[in-house]
């Protein structure tokens, strides 16, 4: 993934995409209205429904030229400035 950065906001699942070649789930996700697709074979495909309508901190970037999300963690008020550990 290129051009990575960290964003935070409310995660919303827009729709389920075709699974990866290995059969792993993929989703089209929005964070504060900006759309990203999960990377093929990323564990976020399995965790996305746990994060729906919750505040998250996410690593985003481009994957083969498409806006993608690589990972996300729940964002609690006490964790707002901790980042990924």
Secondary structure, DSSP 8 states (H G I E B T S, - for coil): -EEEEEEEEEEEEEEEE---TTS--EEEEEETTEEEEE-TT-THHHHHHHHTTSEEEEEEEEETTEEEEEEEEE--GGGTTT---
